[in-house]
Amino acid sequence: MFMATLDNLVVTSALPVINADLSASIEELQWVVNAYSLSFATFMLMAVAIGDRFGRRSVFLAGIALFTAASALCAVSVEPWMLISARALQGVGAAALMPLSLTLLVGSVADRFRPAAIGIWGGIAGLGVALGPLIGGAVVEGWNWQAIFWLNVPLGVVSVSLALLALPNSFGARLRADVVGLLLAGGGVFGVVYGIVRGNEAGWTSTEVLSALVGGGILLLTFVWWEGRASAPLLPLRLFRGRSFTIANLVGVTFSFGIFGSIFILIQFLQIVQGHSPLEAGIMTMPWTLAPMIVAPLTGMLSPRTGTRLPIVLGLALLAVAMAWIALKMSVDVEYGEFVGAFVLAGLGMGLVFAPSSTAVLANMVPDDHAKATGTNSTFREIGVALGIAVLTAVFTGNGGELTPTGYVDAAIPAVMVGAAVLAAASLIALALPSGRRAALAPAPAPAPLPAQSALVGG
């Protein structure tokens, strides 16, 4: 799971290098990130359904294998389209890792340890995302951008062995896969993101862009209609009857939109405008990246007492302030010290959001719905990543932004401010979460006992 979350943003530090090495345009650089996010989001719920039917550990292992092979393909890419295609395949593998990792975890610990376990899981997830720029920068500077992907290969091989030893192979409801739902949802999200990415270049009123946006919207509406009538829906709409689940997913998409779209802009600012190396840019963001590693597990352990609403609202508010701070201070010659306070606030904010959001998603869910619920939340978050990068980059290019030291800052400021505004809206949405301890109790009754032959090794 750490590899899957890490690869969301590990490539951001390498984008300027990839731009020079592969002669990639800013549109192609977006797709290097978004191809991963979109395939990740599109196939996540399908992976959950297949895991329910054929065994969650089995599909988890298949995801690791595909992710590892696709990482190798990324490393040997010599053209932008090759890297984009391999990233899309890598996202398909990651789609099996993120939701099933939490489902396997929840089914392997006792009720009393579940909030702490989810907190640790959230901390690792947050760490993977937050350390992406730092690890990417270190690898790019020490070796090359291809090494970012080669590192996944030995980790994947080791992970397969450990998963076979330590994880039980649990099952869910064995229903027929909703292929129609998969095609409708995937096509709809792709159409909307494609239209946003192409808007400035092709023209917002062009046939190409309007067809993508309108067609994507129609497909998404059709998806909702289909899911309400399918016998085995990819996304059971009944899950949204729970207020905690619905609001947590709205928070997930707006949180990812605001924060990861801003990170996409900021990391390139530190390198392209201020001339820092990839490693230096990663080190400079450490006050941001290290905080979730500490704050998220503590928040997960405290949420049974505080509820989920308080830390999520506070965390999103801190993130909104941090992004606005960065936008207001951004200039060609700004000193690093001007950003440190904002980075600390951003790290605290992310740490406060990750674990309670996962707890809120699973609140009052029966065990059979755990995988669907976590898969849905991860899907919404990945859609938020793709939309955030697409929209904030559209704001950047719409304001005349260029990947040059002199053409970057004036366009980056309004883009990051949009991210701050979306995060502020997310904090208001989070106020609708259930309050108090009820929202932070163990998310569901303990799963049924597993067969002795598949018991968790080592407790």
C-alpha positions in Angstrom: 0.0 0.0 0.0 2.9 2.3 0.7 4.2 1.8 -2.8 0.8 2.5 -4.3 0.4 5.8 -2.4 4.0 6.8 -2.9 3.7 6.5 -6.7 0.8 9.0 -6.7 3.3 11.9 -6.3 6.8 10.3 -6.3 7.1 11.3 -10.0 6.3 15.0 -9.3 9.9 15.8 -8.3 11.1 14.2 -11.6 8.7 16.1 -13.9 11.2 18.9 -14.8 13.8 16.2 -15.5 11.3 14.1 -17.6 10.3 17.3 -19.4 13.9 17.8 -20.5 14.8 14.1 -21.1 11.7 13.1 -23.0 10.8 16.5 -24.4 7.4 16.3 -22.8 4.8 19.1 -22.8 3.0 20.4 -19.7 -0.1 18.5 -21.0 2.0 15.3 -21.2 3.4 15.9 -17.8 -0.2 16.1 -16.4 -1.0 12.7 -18.0 2.1 11.2 -16.4 0.4 11.8 -13.1 -3.2 11.5 -14.1 -2.9 8.3 -16.1 -2.0 6.6 -12.9 -4.7 8.4 -10.8 -7.5 7.7 -13.3 -6.7 4.0 -13.9 -6.3 3.7 -10.1 -9.7 5.2 -9.5 -11.5 3.4 -12.4 -10.4 -0.1 -11.5 -10.5 0.1 -7.7 -14.1 -1.0 -7.1 -13.8 -3.7 -9.7 -10.7 -5.0 -7.9 -12.8 -5.1 -4.7 -15.6 -7.0 -6.4 -13.1 -9.5 -7.9 -11.4 -9.8 -4.5 -14.8 -10.6 -2.8 -15.4 -13.4 -5.3 -11.9 -15.0 -5.8 -10.2 -14.1 -2.5 -8.9 -10.7 -1.3 -5.4 -11.9 -0.7 -5.3 -13.5 -4.2 -6.3 -10.3 -5.9 -4.0 -8.3 -3.6 -1.1 -10.5 -4.7 -2.1 -10.1 -8.4 -2.2 -6.4 -7.9 1.4 -6.4 -6.5 2.6 -8.4 -9.4 1.0 -6.1 -12.1 2.2 -3.0 -10.2 5.8 -4.4 -10.1 5.8 -5.3 -13.8 4.3 -2.0 -14.9 7.0 -0.2 -12.8 9.7 -1.9 -14.8 7.9 -0.7 -18.0 7.9 2.8 -16.7 11.6 2.6 -16.1 12.4 1.6 -19.7 10.1 4.2 -21.4 11.9 6.4 -23.9 8.9 8.4 -25.2 6.2 10.3 -23.2 3.4 8.1 -24.6 5.2 5.0 -23.4 5.6 6.4 -19.9 2.0 7.5 -19.8 0.8 4.1 -20.9 2.9 2.3 -18.4 1.7 4.6 -15.7 -1.9 3.7 -16.6 -1.1 0.0 -16.3 0.7 0.7 -13.0 -2.5 2.3 -11.7 -4.5 -0.8 -12.5 -2.2 -2.8 -10.3 -2.4 -0.2 -7.5 -6.2 -0.3 -7.7 -6.0 -3.8 -6.0 -3.6 -2.6 -3.3 -5.2 0.4 -1.7 -8.7 -0.8 -0.7 -7.8 -4.5 -0.2 -4.9 -3.6 2.1 -7.3 -1.9 4.6 -9.9 -4.6 4.2 -7.3 -7.3 5.0 -6.0 -5.3 7.9 -9.5 -4.7 9.4 -10.2 -8.4 9.2 -7.0 -9.3 10.9 -7.2 -7.4 14.2 -9.5 -7.5 17.2 -12.2 -4.9 17.6 -10.4 -3.0 20.4 -7.3 -2.5 18.2 -9.1 -1.5 15.1 -9.0 2.3 15.5 -5.3 2.2 16.3 -4.7 -0.1 13.3 -6.6 2.2 11.0 -4.6 5.1 12.4 -1.3 3.3 11.6 -2.6 2.4 8.1 -3.6 6.1 7.6 -0.2 7.2 8.8 1.5 5.0 6.3 -0.8 6.0 3.5 -0.2 9.7 4.3 3.5 9.1 4.6 3.6 7.4 1.2 1.9 10.4 -0.4 3.8 13.0 1.5 7.2 11.5 1.0 6.7 11.1 -2.7 8.5 14.4 -3.6 11.3 13.8 -1.1 12.0 10.2 -2.2 11.6 11.1 -5.8 14.0 14.0 -5.5 16.6 11.9 -3.7 16.5 9.1 -6.3 16.5 11.5 -9.3 19.5 13.4 -8.0 21.4 10.2 -6.9 20.6 8.1 -10.0 18.0 9.1 -12.6 14.3 9.4 -13.0 14.0 5.8 -14.2 15.3 4.6 -10.8 12.1 5.8 -9.1 10.3 3.0 -10.8 13.1 0.4 -10.6 12.9 0.6 -6.8 9.4 -0.9 -6.8 10.6 -4.1 -8.4 12.5 -5.6 -5.4 9.9 -4.2 -3.0 7.2 -6.0 -5.0 9.0 -9.3 -5.0 9.5 -9.1 -1.2 5.9 -8.0 -0.6 4.5 -11.0 -2.4 6.4 -13.4 -0.1 5.4 -11.6 3.0 1.7 -11.4 2.0 1.6 -15.2 1.4 3.0 -15.7 4.9 1.1 -13.2 6.9 -2.3 -12.4 5.4 -5.5 -14.5 5.5 -7.4 -15.0 2.2 -10.8 -13.7 3.1 -13.9 -13.6 0.8 -16.9 -11.4 0.5 -20.2 -11.7 -1.4 -19.4 -13.7 -4.6 -21.4 -11.6 -7.2 -21.0 -11.2 -10.9 -18.7 -8.4 -11.9 -20.4 -5.1 -13.0 -18.5 -4.6 -16.3 -21.1 -2.1 -17.6 -20.7 0.0 -14.5 -16.9 -0.1 -14.9 -17.1 1.1 -18.5 -19.6 3.9 -17.7 -17.6 5.2 -14.7 -14.2 4.9 -16.3 -15.3 6.6 -19.5 -17.2 9.3 -17.7 -14.3 10.3 -15.4 -11.8 10.1 -18.3 -14.0 12.4 -20.5 -14.4 15.1 -17.8 -10.6 15.1 -17.0 -9.7 15.0 -20.7 -11.9 18.0 -21.4 -10.4 20.0 -18.5 -6.8 19.1 -19.6 -7.5 20.1 -23.2 -9.6 23.2 -22.4 -7.0 25.9 -22.7 -5.1 24.3 -25.6 -8.1 23.4 -27.8 -10.5 26.1 -26.6 -13.3 25.6 -24.0 -16.0 26.0 -26.7 -14.3 23.6 -29.2 -16.1 20.5 -30.3 -13.3 18.4 -28.8 -13.6 19.8 -25.3 -17.4 20.2 -25.2 -17.8 16.6 -26.5 -15.5 15.3 -23.8 -17.1 17.3 -21.0 -20.7 16.7 -22.0 -20.1 13.1 -23.0 -18.3 12.4 -19.7 -21.1 14.0 -17.7 -23.7 11.9 -19.5 -21.8 8.7 -18.9 -21.5 9.5 -15.2 -25.2 10.2 -14.9 -25.9 7.0 -16.8 -23.6 5.2 -14.3 -25.6 6.4 -11.3 -28.8 5.3 -13.1 -27.3 1.9 -13.9 -26.0 1.3 -10.4 -29.5 1.8 -9.0 -30.8 -1.0 -11.2 -27.9 -3.5 -11.5 -28.3 -6.8 -9.6 -24.6 -6.6 -8.5 -23.6 -3.0 -8.7 -20.0 -1.8 -8.8 -21.0 0.9 -6.4 -24.0 0.0 -4.2 -25.9 3.3 -3.9 -27.4 2.1 -0.5 -24.0 2.9 1.1 -24.7 6.6 0.7 -27.7 6.3 3.0 -25.2 6.6 5.8 -24.4 10.3 6.5 -20.9 9.6 7.8 -20.0 7.6 4.6 -21.5 10.2 2.2 -19.8 13.2 3.9 -16.5 11.4 4.2 -16.4 10.8 0.5 -17.3 14.4 -0.3 -14.4 15.4 2.0 -12.2 12.8 0.3 -12.6 14.2 -3.2 -12.4 17.9 -2.2 -9.4 17.2 0.1 -7.5 15.4 -2.7 -8.5 18.1 -5.3 -7.1 21.0 -3.2 -4.0 19.5 -1.7 -2.5 17.4 -4.5 -3.3 19.9 -7.2 -1.4 22.5 -5.1 1.5 20.1 -4.6 1.8 19.5 -8.4 2.2 23.3 -8.8 4.5 23.9 -5.8 7.1 21.2 -6.4 7.7 22.5 -9.9 7.9 26.1 -8.5 10.8 25.1 -6.2 12.8 23.6 -9.1 11.8 25.6 -12.2 11.6 29.1 -10.6 14.0 28.9 -7.7 16.5 26.5 -9.2 16.6 23.9 -6.5 17.5 20.4 -7.3 14.9 17.6 -7.0 16.5 16.5 -3.7 16.7 20.0 -2.3 13.0 20.6 -3.2 12.1 17.3 -1.4 14.2 18.3 1.7 12.6 21.7 1.8 9.1 20.2 2.1 10.1 17.9 5.0 8.3 19.9 7.7 5.2 19.1 5.7 6.0 15.5 4.8 7.2 14.2 8.2 4.3 15.5 10.3 1.6 13.0 9.0 3.9 10.1 10.1 3.5 11.2 13.7 0.1 13.0 13.7 -2.0 10.4 11.8 -1.4 7.4 14.1 -2.0 9.6 17.2 -5.2 10.9 15.6 -6.4 7.4 14.8 -5.9 6.4 18.5 -7.6 9.5 19.9 -10.5 9.5 17.5 -12.6 7.1 19.6 -12.7 9.9 22.2 -12.9 13.0 20.0 -15.0 11.7 17.2 -14.1 12.1 13.5 -15.6 15.5 12.8 -13.3 17.6 15.0 -9.9 16.4 13.7 -11.1 16.4 10.0 -12.6 19.9 10.2 -9.5 21.2 12.0 -7.1 19.5 9.6 -8.8 20.8 6.5 -8.9 24.3 7.9 -5.2 24.2 8.6 -4.6 23.0 5.0 -6.6 25.8 3.6 -4.7 28.4 5.6 -1.4 26.7 4.6 -2.2 26.8 0.8 -3.3 30.4 1.0 -0.1 31.3 2.9 2.0 29.7 0.2 0.1 31.5 -2.6 0.4 34.9 -0.9 4.2 34.4 -0.2 5.1 32.9 -3.6 7.5 35.0 -5.6 10.7 34.5 -7.7 13.0 35.5 -4.8 11.0 34.4 -1.8 13.1 33.0 1.1 12.6 29.5 2.2 11.8 30.6 5.8 8.7 32.3 4.5 7.2 28.9 3.7 8.2 26.9 6.8 5.2 27.8 8.8 2.9 26.9 6.0 4.6 23.6 5.5 4.2 22.7 9.2 0.5 23.6 9.1 0.0 21.5 6.0 1.7 18.5 7.6 -0.4 18.8 10.7 -3.5 19.2 8.6 -2.9 16.1 6.5 -2.1 14.0 9.6 -5.4 15.1 11.2 -7.4 14.2 8.1 -6.1 10.8 6.9 -7.0 8.3 9.7 -10.4 9.8 10.9 -11.5 9.9 7.3 -11.0 6.2 7.0 -12.8 5.6 10.3 -15.7 7.8 9.1 -16.0 5.8 5.9 -16.3 2.5 7.8 -18.6 3.8 10.6 -21.6 1.4 11.0 -20.7 -0.7 8.0 -21.3 -4.4 8.1 -18.2 -6.6 7.4 -19.3 -7.5 3.9 -19.4 -3.9 2.9 -15.9 -3.0 4.2 -14.1 -3.5 0.9 -16.8 -1.7 -1.1 -16.7 1.2 1.3 -13.0 1.6 1.4 -12.8 1.1 -2.4 -15.3 3.8 -2.9 -13.5 6.3 -0.7 -10.2 5.5 -2.4 -11.8 6.0 -5.8 -13.2 9.4 -4.8 -9.8 10.4 -3.5 -8.0 9.4 -6.7 -10.7 11.2 -8.8 -10.0 14.3 -6.7 -6.2 14.0 -7.4 -6.8 13.8 -11.2 -9.4 16.7 -11.1 -7.2 18.8 -8.9 -4.2 18.5 -11.1 -6.2 19.1 -14.2 -8.2 22.1 -12.9 -5.2 23.8 -11.2 -3.0 23.3 -14.2 -5.9 24.7 -16.4 -5.9 27.8 -14.1 -2.1 28.0 -14.4 -2.0 27.7 -18.2 -5.1 29.9 -18.5 -3.2 32.7 -16.8 -0.4 32.4 -19.2 1.8 30.1 -17.2 4.9 28.5 -18.7 7.5 26.1 -17.4 10.2 28.8 -17.3 11.6 30.8 -14.4 10.0 34.0 -15.6 6.7 32.7 -16.7 5.7 30.6 -13.7 4.9 32.6 -10.6 2.1 34.9 -11.7 0.1 32.0 -13.0 0.9 29.7 -10.1 -0.5 32.0 -7.5 -4.1 31.9 -8.6 -3.8 28.2 -9.2 -2.8 27.5 -5.6 -5.4 30.0 -4.3 -8.0 27.8 -6.0 -6.6 24.8 -4.1 -6.9 26.8 -0.9 -10.5 27.7 -1.6 -11.5 24.1 -2.3 -9.9 23.0 1.0 -11.8 25.7 2.8 -15.0 24.4 1.2 -14.0 20.8 2.3 -13.8 22.0 5.9 -17.3 23.4 5.7 -18.6 20.1 4.2 -16.9 18.2 7.0 -19.0 20.0 9.6 -21.9 17.8 8.5 -20.1 14.7 9.8 -21.7 13.0 12.8 -20.3 14.5 16.0 -19.0 13.0 19.2 -17.7 9.5 20.0 -20.5 7.7 18.1 -18.7 8.6 14.8 -15.5 7.1 15.9 -16.5 3.8 17.4 -15.2 0.6 15.9 -16.5 0.7 12.3 -18.3 -2.5 12.3 -18.7 -5.8 14.2 -15.7 -8.1 14.0 -15.6 -10.3 10.8 -16.5 -13.9 11.1 -13.7 -16.1 12.4 -11.3 -17.2 9.6 -10.5 -20.9 9.0 -7.6 -22.1 11.1 -5.5 -22.8 8.0 -5.6 -19.1 7.0 -5.1 -17.6 10.5 -2.8 -14.5 10.6 0.8 -15.5 11.3 2.4 -13.6 14.2 -0.9 -12.3 15.8 
